Amino acid sequence: MNTDRKLEHIKLALESQTKTAEQDLRFNYEPMLAAHPENPDLSIRFLGKTMRTPVWVASMTGGTGAAKAINSNIARACREFGMGMGLGSCRKILFDKTDWADFDFRDEIGDQPFWANIGIAQIEELLASKNIQAVTDLVGELRADGLIVHVNPFQEWFQPEGNRLKKPPLQTVQELLDQVSLKVIVKEVGQGLGPESLRQLLMLPLEAIEFGAYGGTNFSKLELLRGDRQKHEGNLPFAFVGQSALQMVSSVNQILKENPDTVCRQLIISGGVQNALDGYYLTSRSELPAIFGMASAILKHASESYESLEGFLQNQVQALALARAYLTINPDYHG
């Protein structure tokens, strides 16, 4: 067996060469300071609950034919691994329960964080019509822990069926917080939040801010691809505007230096997070308690089978434990 292993090493040696250009400069590798992690404690107290794994499954899908199976796989995985889950937009079930089964997963997820999700345009409409109680009722009927409000002015503008916002989203969020007793998270949907938007949100009594940063699925670009060709070509540059997750972490850290008494004190770092190393780096850089969100990779595996999703998440948990054991943040890297 040992001879076979040595022979395998010889055969693979040339394929295993690395180049300096491929080096991940975000980390210092410290191989001397820890044993291999066994039964690592990755838990974090977040959103009022103990999560065994600091991973958030970012809001994605609902109200489509395949959504029930996908969301069921995700909820089951969140329970198994101790993660949190944000539903896709619950607009379809706000007043019509036809697709309720695509969203009703409290039993599957158990006591893990489980949050409903409504767009800022719908919140604005419900406030104007004095029907904001419908959101409170929705959260209660889903047995969700609270409400995610996704803010997406570019997506709404470019969407053929999109709504037009009559008020700044910040004003709408403030009015919502004044009128409901729900726990609220605010997130963007793929282009992130600039420094002043972050500054204003950090001053509100939100449970958390979810980044939805530039670098992952971009819903503005998605809607432009759905529209007519002329509109697509004229507005495509907007799809490349936004803040990356690292830019947003740096912005929040700077805001905290200038004003350490911010009200909102938790972050979900999502948008362009491809793997556990990305998540470990970004959450380690954050001055506020933070977990990291993943969407597209989880959606891919959840669409295939539960076994595929389970295997993917096992690898991510192991990678996160290994990173914590042997990698520290390189203070000289600012890329």
Secondary structure in CASP SS format (residue, H / E / C, confidence):
PFRMAT SS
TARGET T0000
AUTHOR 0000-0000-0000
METHOD secondary structure of the structure
MODEL  1
M C 1.00
N H 1.00
T H 1.00
D H 1.00
R H 1.00
K H 1.00
L H 1.00
E H 1.00
H H 1.00
I H 1.00
K H 1.00
L H 1.00
A C 1.00
L H 1.00
E H 1.00
S H 1.00
Q C 1.00
T C 1.00
K C 1.00
T H 1.00
A H 1.00
E H 1.00
Q C 1.00
D C 1.00
L C 1.00
R C 1.00
F E 1.00
N E 1.00
Y E 1.00
E C 1.00
P C 1.00
M C 1.00
L C 1.00
A C 1.00
A C 1.00
H C 1.00
P C 1.00
E C 1.00
N C 1.00
P C 1.00
D C 1.00
L C 1.00
S C 1.00
I E 1.00
R E 1.00
F E 1.00
L C 1.00
G C 1.00
K E 1.00
T E 1.00
M E 1.00
R C 1.00
T C 1.00
P C 1.00
V E 1.00
W E 1.00
V E 1.00
A C 1.00
S C 1.00
M C 1.00
T C 1.00
G C 1.00
G C 1.00
T C 1.00
G C 1.00
A C 1.00
A H 1.00
K H 1.00
A H 1.00
I H 1.00
N H 1.00
S H 1.00
N H 1.00
I H 1.00
A H 1.00
R H 1.00
A H 1.00
C H 1.00
R H 1.00
E H 1.00
F H 1.00
G C 1.00
M C 1.00
G E 1.00
M E 1.00
G E 1.00
L C 1.00
G C 1.00
S C 1.00
C C 1.00
R H 1.00
K H 1.00
I H 1.00
L C 1.00
F C 1.00
D C 1.00
K C 1.00
T C 1.00
D C 1.00
W H 1.00
A H 1.00
D H 1.00
F C 1.00
D C 1.00
F C 1.00
R H 1.00
D H 1.00
E H 1.00
I H 1.00
G C 1.00
D C 1.00
Q C 1.00
P C 1.00
F E 1.00
W E 1.00
A E 1.00
N E 1.00
I E 1.00
G E 1.00
I H 1.00
A H 1.00
Q H 1.00
I H 1.00
E H 1.00
E H 1.00
L H 1.00
L H 1.00
A H 1.00
S C 1.00
K C 1.00
N C 1.00
I C 1.00
Q H 1.00
A H 1.00
V H 1.00
T H 1.00
D H 1.00
L H 1.00
V H 1.00
G H 1.00
E H 1.00
L H 1.00
R C 1.00
A C 1.00
D C 1.00
G E 1.00
L E 1.00
I E 1.00
V E 1.00
H E 1.00
V E 1.00
N C 1.00
P H 1.00
F H 1.00
Q H 1.00
E H 1.00
W H 1.00
F H 1.00
Q C 1.00
P C 1.00
E C 1.00
G C 1.00
N C 1.00
R C 1.00
L C 1.00
K C 1.00
K C 1.00
P C 1.00
P H 1.00
L H 1.00
Q H 1.00
T H 1.00
V H 1.00
Q H 1.00
E H 1.00
L H 1.00
L H 1.00
D H 1.00
Q H 1.00
V C 1.00
S C 1.00
L C 1.00
K C 1.00
V E 1.00
I E 1.00
V E 1.00
K E 1.00
E E 1.00
V C 1.00
G C 1.00
Q C 1.00
G C 1.00
L C 1.00
G C 1.00
P H 1.00
E H 1.00
S H 1.00
L H 1.00
R H 1.00
Q H 1.00
L H 1.00
L H 1.00
M C 1.00
L C 1.00
P C 1.00
L C 1.00
E C 1.00
A E 1.00
I E 1.00
E E 1.00
F C 1.00
G C 1.00
A C 1.00
Y E 1.00
G C 1.00
G C 1.00
T C 1.00
N C 1.00
F H 1.00
S H 1.00
K H 1.00
L H 1.00
E H 1.00
L H 1.00
L H 1.00
R H 1.00
G C 1.00
D C 1.00
R H 1.00
Q H 1.00
K H 1.00
H H 1.00
E H 1.00
G H 1.00
N H 1.00
L H 1.00
P H 1.00
F H 1.00
A H 1.00
F H 1.00
V C 1.00
G C 1.00
Q C 1.00
S E 1.00
A H 1.00
L H 1.00
Q H 1.00
M H 1.00
V H 1.00
S H 1.00
S H 1.00
V H 1.00
N H 1.00
Q H 1.00
I H 1.00
L H 1.00
K H 1.00
E H 1.00
N C 1.00
P C 1.00
D C 1.00
T C 1.00
V C 1.00
C C 1.00
R C 1.00
Q C 1.00
L E 1.00
I E 1.00
I E 1.00
S C 1.00
G C 1.00
G C 1.00
V C 1.00
Q C 1.00
N C 1.00
A H 1.00
L H 1.00
D H 1.00
G H 1.00
Y H 1.00
Y H 1.00
L H 1.00
T H 1.00
S H 1.00
R H 1.00
S C 1.00
E C 1.00
L C 1.00
P C 1.00
A E 1.00
I E 1.00
F E 1.00
G E 1.00
M E 1.00
A C 1.00
S H 1.00
A H 1.00
I H 1.00
L H 1.00
K H 1.00
H H 1.00
A H 1.00
S H 1.00
E H 1.00
S C 1.00
Y H 1.00
E H 1.00
S H 1.00
L H 1.00
E H 1.00
G H 1.00
F H 1.00
L H 1.00
Q H 1.00
N H 1.00
Q H 1.00
V H 1.00
Q H 1.00
A H 1.00
L H 1.00
A H 1.00
L H 1.00
A H 1.00
R H 1.00
A H 1.00
Y H 1.00
L E 1.00
T E 1.00
I E 1.00
N C 1.00
P C 1.00
D C 1.00
Y C 1.00
H C 1.00
G C 1.00
END
